[in-house]
């Protein structure tokens, strides 16, 4: 599976590189089509090949040592190809660059969630639910911070939405599954993550509307 993924990712990068050199729309279209094909391969064939349990979203225990490195290679090649495509398209077509950027973040999020869920299920099952919540909280924090620093409103909102999902997950799902000690640890860590996100958001809140204020003043002058 990683070898087949390598072929697909190489084709995507060749098409993206060709577009960056020639700006021909055909190369951009080929890159996008290949990206959808790669996602189809990954979710339909690769996950079945790795025997993912779609009821619990973890991989078999006997695959922990033998196959985890191959899964990492499989998924991270996809993430790397999407990141590189994001960089190649970034200087010419913003919409296509955003498409590959979103795919890269989504694939990294899915991969880390599946692997952490698998690891905790067999190594620390009592902390599995809380561990996933902490991971998602860290993603939410990074999305908010990245959205603020890069001035990307959609990424900032995605981080806030992920924080909301984590809060709902914790109160309506995790509380019934965690032991008392795991519950305390998860709440402390998750609380620190959410507190850090809130502090960052409030600290940079005044900068969100800086782009709109000059326009309003210019209109008044005119």
TITORRO-933985 format. One record per residue (C-alpha): z, y, x; residue in three letters; residue number from 1. Coordinates in nm, 2 decimals, padded with zeros to 4 digits. Layout:
<atoms>
atom Z:Z&Y:Y&X:X&aa:ALA&i:NUM
...
</atoms>
This chain:
<atoms>
atom Z:00.00&Y:00.00&X:00.00&aa:UNK&i:1
atom Z:00.07&Y:00.25&X:00.27&aa:UNK&i:2
atom Z:-00.27&Y:00.18&X:00.43&aa:UNK&i:3
atom Z:-00.44&Y:00.25&X:00.10&aa:UNK&i:4
atom Z:-00.24&Y:00.56&X:00.06&aa:UNK&i:5
atom Z:-00.34&Y:00.67&X:00.41&aa:UNK&i:6
atom Z:-00.71&Y:00.64&X:00.31&aa:UNK&i:7
atom Z:-00.66&Y:00.85&X:-00.01&aa:UNK&i:8
atom Z:-00.45&Y:01.12&X:00.17&aa:UNK&i:9
atom Z:-00.71&Y:01.14&X:00.45&aa:UNK&i:10
atom Z:-00.99&Y:01.19&X:00.19&aa:UNK&i:11
atom Z:-00.79&Y:01.47&X:00.02&aa:UNK&i:12
atom Z:-00.72&Y:01.65&X:00.35&aa:UNK&i:13
atom Z:-01.08&Y:01.62&X:00.46&aa:UNK&i:14
atom Z:-01.20&Y:01.77&X:00.13&aa:UNK&i:15
atom Z:-00.94&Y:02.05&X:00.15&aa:UNK&i:16
atom Z:-01.03&Y:02.12&X:00.51&aa:UNK&i:17
atom Z:-01.40&Y:02.13&X:00.42&aa:UNK&i:18
atom Z:-01.32&Y:02.38&X:00.15&aa:UNK&i:19
atom Z:-01.12&Y:02.60&X:00.39&aa:UNK&i:20
atom Z:-01.43&Y:02.62&X:00.61&aa:UNK&i:21
atom Z:-01.70&Y:02.66&X:00.35&aa:UNK&i:22
atom Z:-01.53&Y:02.78&X:00.03&aa:UNK&i:23
atom Z:-01.76&Y:02.55&X:-00.18&aa:UNK&i:24
atom Z:-01.60&Y:02.48&X:-00.52&aa:UNK&i:25
atom Z:-01.72&Y:02.12&X:-00.50&aa:UNK&i:26
atom Z:-01.48&Y:02.04&X:-00.21&aa:UNK&i:27
atom Z:-01.19&Y:02.19&X:-00.41&aa:UNK&i:28
atom Z:-01.29&Y:01.98&X:-00.72&aa:UNK&i:29
atom Z:-01.30&Y:01.67&X:-00.50&aa:UNK&i:30
atom Z:-00.96&Y:01.74&X:-00.36&aa:UNK&i:31
atom Z:-00.80&Y:01.78&X:-00.71&aa:UNK&i:32
atom Z:-00.97&Y:01.47&X:-00.85&aa:UNK&i:33
atom Z:-00.86&Y:01.26&X:-00.55&aa:UNK&i:34
atom Z:-00.50&Y:01.40&X:-00.59&aa:UNK&i:35
atom Z:-00.50&Y:01.27&X:-00.96&aa:UNK&i:36
atom Z:-00.64&Y:00.94&X:-00.84&aa:UNK&i:37
atom Z:-00.37&Y:00.91&X:-00.57&aa:UNK&i:38
atom Z:-00.10&Y:00.98&X:-00.83&aa:UNK&i:39
atom Z:-00.24&Y:00.72&X:-01.06&aa:UNK&i:40
atom Z:-00.24&Y:00.47&X:-00.77&aa:UNK&i:41
atom Z:00.12&Y:00.56&X:-00.68&aa:UNK&i:42
atom Z:00.27&Y:00.54&X:-01.02&aa:UNK&i:43
atom Z:00.07&Y:00.25&X:-01.17&aa:UNK&i:44
atom Z:00.01&Y:00.02&X:-00.87&aa:UNK&i:45
atom Z:00.26&Y:00.11&X:-00.59&aa:UNK&i:46
atom Z:00.57&Y:00.12&X:-00.80&aa:UNK&i:47
atom Z:00.48&Y:-00.22&X:-00.96&aa:UNK&i:48
atom Z:00.41&Y:-00.35&X:-00.61&aa:UNK&i:49
atom Z:00.76&Y:-00.24&X:-00.49&aa:UNK&i:50
atom Z:00.90&Y:-00.41&X:-00.81&aa:UNK&i:51
atom Z:01.07&Y:-00.09&X:-00.95&aa:UNK&i:52
atom Z:01.29&Y:-00.16&X:-01.25&aa:UNK&i:53
atom Z:01.17&Y:00.08&X:-01.51&aa:UNK&i:54
atom Z:01.49&Y:00.02&X:-01.72&aa:UNK&i:55
atom Z:01.72&Y:00.14&X:-01.44&aa:UNK&i:56
atom Z:01.49&Y:00.31&X:-01.20&aa:UNK&i:57
atom Z:01.59&Y:00.12&X:-00.89&aa:UNK&i:58
atom Z:01.42&Y:-00.12&X:-00.65&aa:UNK&i:59
atom Z:01.53&Y:-00.49&X:-00.59&aa:UNK&i:60
atom Z:01.83&Y:-00.53&X:-00.36&aa:UNK&i:61
atom Z:01.64&Y:-00.77&X:-00.13&aa:UNK&i:62
atom Z:01.40&Y:-00.49&X:-00.06&aa:UNK&i:63
atom Z:01.66&Y:-00.25&X:00.08&aa:UNK&i:64
atom Z:01.60&Y:-00.34&X:00.45&aa:UNK&i:65
atom Z:01.25&Y:-00.48&X:00.45&aa:UNK&i:66
atom Z:01.06&Y:-00.25&X:00.23&aa:UNK&i:67
atom Z:01.25&Y:00.09&X:00.22&aa:UNK&i:68
atom Z:01.07&Y:00.21&X:00.54&aa:UNK&i:69
atom Z:00.73&Y:00.12&X:00.39&aa:UNK&i:70
atom Z:00.81&Y:00.30&X:00.07&aa:UNK&i:71
atom Z:00.92&Y:00.60&X:00.27&aa:UNK&i:72
atom Z:00.59&Y:00.59&X:00.46&aa:UNK&i:73
atom Z:00.40&Y:00.55&X:00.13&aa:UNK&i:74
atom Z:00.57&Y:00.84&X:-00.05&aa:UNK&i:75
atom Z:00.61&Y:01.08&X:00.24&aa:UNK&i:76
atom Z:00.24&Y:01.05&X:00.33&aa:UNK&i:77
atom Z:00.16&Y:01.17&X:-00.02&aa:UNK&i:78
atom Z:00.41&Y:01.46&X:00.01&aa:UNK&i:79
atom Z:00.27&Y:01.55&X:00.35&aa:UNK&i:80
atom Z:-00.08&Y:01.55&X:00.23&aa:UNK&i:81
atom Z:00.00&Y:01.78&X:-00.07&aa:UNK&i:82
atom Z:00.19&Y:02.02&X:00.16&aa:UNK&i:83
atom Z:-00.10&Y:02.04&X:00.40&aa:UNK&i:84
atom Z:-00.34&Y:02.09&X:00.11&aa:UNK&i:85
atom Z:-00.11&Y:02.37&X:-00.02&aa:UNK&i:86
atom Z:-00.14&Y:02.54&X:00.32&aa:UNK&i:87
atom Z:-00.52&Y:02.49&X:00.34&aa:UNK&i:88
atom Z:-00.58&Y:02.63&X:-00.01&aa:UNK&i:89
atom Z:-00.32&Y:02.90&X:00.02&aa:UNK&i:90
atom Z:-00.54&Y:03.16&X:00.19&aa:UNK&i:91
atom Z:-00.84&Y:03.12&X:-00.05&aa:UNK&i:92
atom Z:-00.74&Y:03.00&X:-00.40&aa:UNK&i:93
atom Z:-00.38&Y:03.05&X:-00.52&aa:UNK&i:94
atom Z:-00.40&Y:02.84&X:-00.83&aa:UNK&i:95
atom Z:-00.51&Y:02.53&X:-00.64&aa:UNK&i:96
atom Z:-00.25&Y:02.59&X:-00.37&aa:UNK&i:97
atom Z:00.02&Y:02.61&X:-00.64&aa:UNK&i:98
atom Z:-00.11&Y:02.29&X:-00.79&aa:UNK&i:99
atom Z:-00.06&Y:02.10&X:-00.46&aa:UNK&i:100
atom Z:00.27&Y:02.28&X:-00.40&aa:UNK&i:101
atom Z:00.41&Y:02.17&X:-00.73&aa:UNK&i:102
atom Z:00.29&Y:01.81&X:-00.67&aa:UNK&i:103
atom Z:00.46&Y:01.81&X:-00.33&aa:UNK&i:104
atom Z:00.79&Y:01.92&X:-00.47&aa:UNK&i:105
atom Z:00.77&Y:01.68&X:-00.76&aa:UNK&i:106
atom Z:00.68&Y:01.38&X:-00.54&aa:UNK&i:107
atom Z:00.97&Y:01.46&X:-00.30&aa:UNK&i:108
atom Z:01.21&Y:01.49&X:-00.60&aa:UNK&i:109
atom Z:01.10&Y:01.16&X:-00.75&aa:UNK&i:110
atom Z:01.10&Y:00.97&X:-00.42&aa:UNK&i:111
atom Z:01.45&Y:01.09&X:-00.32&aa:UNK&i:112
atom Z:01.59&Y:01.03&X:-00.67&aa:UNK&i:113
atom Z:01.46&Y:00.67&X:-00.68&aa:UNK&i:114
atom Z:01.58&Y:00.58&X:-00.33&aa:UNK&i:115
atom Z:01.92&Y:00.74&X:-00.37&aa:UNK&i:116
atom Z:01.96&Y:00.56&X:-00.71&aa:UNK&i:117
atom Z:01.87&Y:00.23&X:-00.54&aa:UNK&i:118
atom Z:02.10&Y:00.29&X:-00.24&aa:UNK&i:119
atom Z:02.40&Y:00.39&X:-00.45&aa:UNK&i:120
atom Z:02.34&Y:00.11&X:-00.70&aa:UNK&i:121
atom Z:02.40&Y:-00.15&X:-00.43&aa:UNK&i:122
atom Z:02.63&Y:00.03&X:-00.19&aa:UNK&i:123
atom Z:02.85&Y:00.25&X:-00.42&aa:UNK&i:124
atom Z:02.76&Y:00.18&X:-00.79&aa:UNK&i:125
atom Z:03.07&Y:00.37&X:-00.92&aa:UNK&i:126
atom Z:02.92&Y:00.69&X:-00.76&aa:UNK&i:127
atom Z:02.56&Y:00.63&X:-00.86&aa:UNK&i:128
atom Z:02.55&Y:00.87&X:-01.16&aa:UNK&i:129
atom Z:02.74&Y:01.14&X:-00.97&aa:UNK&i:130
atom Z:02.53&Y:01.11&X:-00.66&aa:UNK&i:131
atom Z:02.21&Y:01.16&X:-00.86&aa:UNK&i:132
atom Z:02.36&Y:01.47&X:-01.02&aa:UNK&i:133
atom Z:02.45&Y:01.61&X:-00.68&aa:UNK&i:134
atom Z:02.10&Y:01.55&X:-00.55&aa:UNK&i:135
atom Z:01.94&Y:01.72&X:-00.85&aa:UNK&i:136
atom Z:02.19&Y:02.01&X:-00.81&aa:UNK&i:137
atom Z:02.08&Y:02.05&X:-00.45&aa:UNK&i:138
atom Z:01.72&Y:02.06&X:-00.56&aa:UNK&i:139
atom Z:01.81&Y:02.32&X:-00.82&aa:UNK&i:140
atom Z:01.98&Y:02.53&X:-00.56&aa:UNK&i:141
atom Z:01.68&Y:02.51&X:-00.32&aa:UNK&i:142
atom Z:01.44&Y:02.60&X:-00.60&aa:UNK&i:143
atom Z:01.64&Y:02.91&X:-00.69&aa:UNK&i:144
atom Z:01.68&Y:03.01&X:-00.33&aa:UNK&i:145
atom Z:01.31&Y:02.94&X:-00.26&aa:UNK&i:146
atom Z:01.20&Y:03.13&X:-00.57&aa:UNK&i:147
atom Z:01.40&Y:03.43&X:-00.47&aa:UNK&i:148
atom Z:01.29&Y:03.44&X:-00.11&aa:UNK&i:149
atom Z:00.93&Y:03.37&X:-00.19&aa:UNK&i:150
atom Z:00.94&Y:03.59&X:-00.50&aa:UNK&i:151
atom Z:00.81&Y:03.30&X:-00.72&aa:UNK&i:152
atom Z:00.94&Y:03.34&X:-01.07&aa:UNK&i:153
atom Z:00.83&Y:02.99&X:-01.19&aa:UNK&i:154
atom Z:01.02&Y:02.82&X:-00.90&aa:UNK&i:155
atom Z:01.33&Y:03.02&X:-00.98&aa:UNK&i:156
atom Z:01.32&Y:02.93&X:-01.34&aa:UNK&i:157
atom Z:01.26&Y:02.56&X:-01.25&aa:UNK&i:158
atom Z:01.58&Y:02.57&X:-01.05&aa:UNK&i:159
atom Z:01.78&Y:02.72&X:-01.34&aa:UNK&i:160
atom Z:01.63&Y:02.46&X:-01.57&aa:UNK&i:161
atom Z:01.73&Y:02.18&X:-01.33&aa:UNK&i:162
atom Z:02.08&Y:02.32&X:-01.32&aa:UNK&i:163
atom Z:02.09&Y:02.31&X:-01.70&aa:UNK&i:164
atom Z:01.97&Y:01.95&X:-01.70&aa:UNK&i:165
atom Z:02.24&Y:01.85&X:-01.45&aa:UNK&i:166
atom Z:02.52&Y:02.01&X:-01.65&aa:UNK&i:167
atom Z:02.40&Y:01.83&X:-01.97&aa:UNK&i:168
atom Z:02.37&Y:01.50&X:-01.77&aa:UNK&i:169
atom Z:02.72&Y:01.54&X:-01.63&aa:UNK&i:170
atom Z:02.90&Y:01.61&X:-01.95&aa:UNK&i:171
atom Z:02.70&Y:01.37&X:-02.18&aa:UNK&i:172
atom Z:02.63&Y:01.08&X:-01.95&aa:UNK&i:173
atom Z:02.81&Y:01.08&X:-01.61&aa:UNK&i:174
atom Z:03.16&Y:01.12&X:-01.75&aa:UNK&i:175
atom Z:03.15&Y:00.78&X:-01.92&aa:UNK&i:176
atom Z:03.02&Y:00.60&X:-01.61&aa:UNK&i:177
atom Z:03.22&Y:00.74&X:-01.32&aa:UNK&i:178
atom Z:03.56&Y:00.62&X:-01.21&aa:UNK&i:179
atom Z:03.83&Y:00.88&X:-01.19&aa:UNK&i:180
atom Z:03.80&Y:00.93&X:-00.81&aa:UNK&i:181
atom Z:03.42&Y:00.94&X:-00.82&aa:UNK&i:182
atom Z:03.44&Y:01.18&X:-01.11&aa:UNK&i:183
atom Z:03.67&Y:01.42&X:-00.91&aa:UNK&i:184
atom Z:03.45&Y:01.41&X:-00.60&aa:UNK&i:185
atom Z:03.13&Y:01.46&X:-00.80&aa:UNK&i:186
atom Z:03.27&Y:01.75&X:-01.00&aa:UNK&i:187
atom Z:03.39&Y:01.92&X:-00.68&aa:UNK&i:188
atom Z:03.06&Y:01.88&X:-00.49&aa:UNK&i:189
atom Z:02.85&Y:01.97&X:-00.79&aa:UNK&i:190
atom Z:03.07&Y:02.26&X:-00.87&aa:UNK&i:191
atom Z:03.03&Y:02.40&X:-00.52&aa:UNK&i:192
atom Z:02.65&Y:02.36&X:-00.55&aa:UNK&i:193
atom Z:02.64&Y:02.54&X:-00.89&aa:UNK&i:194
atom Z:02.87&Y:02.81&X:-00.76&aa:UNK&i:195
atom Z:02.65&Y:02.87&X:-00.46&aa:UNK&i:196
atom Z:02.34&Y:02.89&X:-00.69&aa:UNK&i:197
atom Z:02.52&Y:03.14&X:-00.91&aa:UNK&i:198
atom Z:02.63&Y:03.35&X:-00.62&aa:UNK&i:199
atom Z:02.28&Y:03.36&X:-00.47&aa:UNK&i:200
atom Z:02.13&Y:03.44&X:-00.81&aa:UNK&i:201
atom Z:02.37&Y:03.73&X:-00.88&aa:UNK&i:202
atom Z:02.34&Y:03.86&X:-00.52&aa:UNK&i:203
atom Z:01.96&Y:03.89&X:-00.54&aa:UNK&i:204
atom Z:01.94&Y:03.97&X:-00.92&aa:UNK&i:205
atom Z:01.86&Y:04.34&X:-00.85&aa:UNK&i:206
atom Z:01.55&Y:04.24&X:-00.65&aa:UNK&i:207
atom Z:01.39&Y:04.05&X:-00.94&aa:UNK&i:208
atom Z:01.26&Y:04.37&X:-01.11&aa:UNK&i:209
atom Z:01.17&Y:04.57&X:-00.81&aa:UNK&i:210
atom Z:00.81&Y:04.51&X:-00.86&aa:UNK&i:211
atom Z:00.81&Y:04.65&X:-01.21&aa:UNK&i:212
atom Z:01.00&Y:04.97&X:-01.14&aa:UNK&i:213
atom Z:00.74&Y:05.14&X:-00.91&aa:UNK&i:214
atom Z:00.48&Y:05.08&X:-01.18&aa:UNK&i:215
atom Z:00.68&Y:05.25&X:-01.45&aa:UNK&i:216
atom Z:00.74&Y:05.55&X:-01.23&aa:UNK&i:217
atom Z:00.37&Y:05.57&X:-01.14&aa:UNK&i:218
atom Z:00.28&Y:05.56&X:-01.51&aa:UNK&i:219
atom Z:00.52&Y:05.85&X:-01.58&aa:UNK&i:220
atom Z:00.36&Y:06.06&X:-01.30&aa:UNK&i:221
atom Z:00.01&Y:05.99&X:-01.43&aa:UNK&i:222
</atoms>
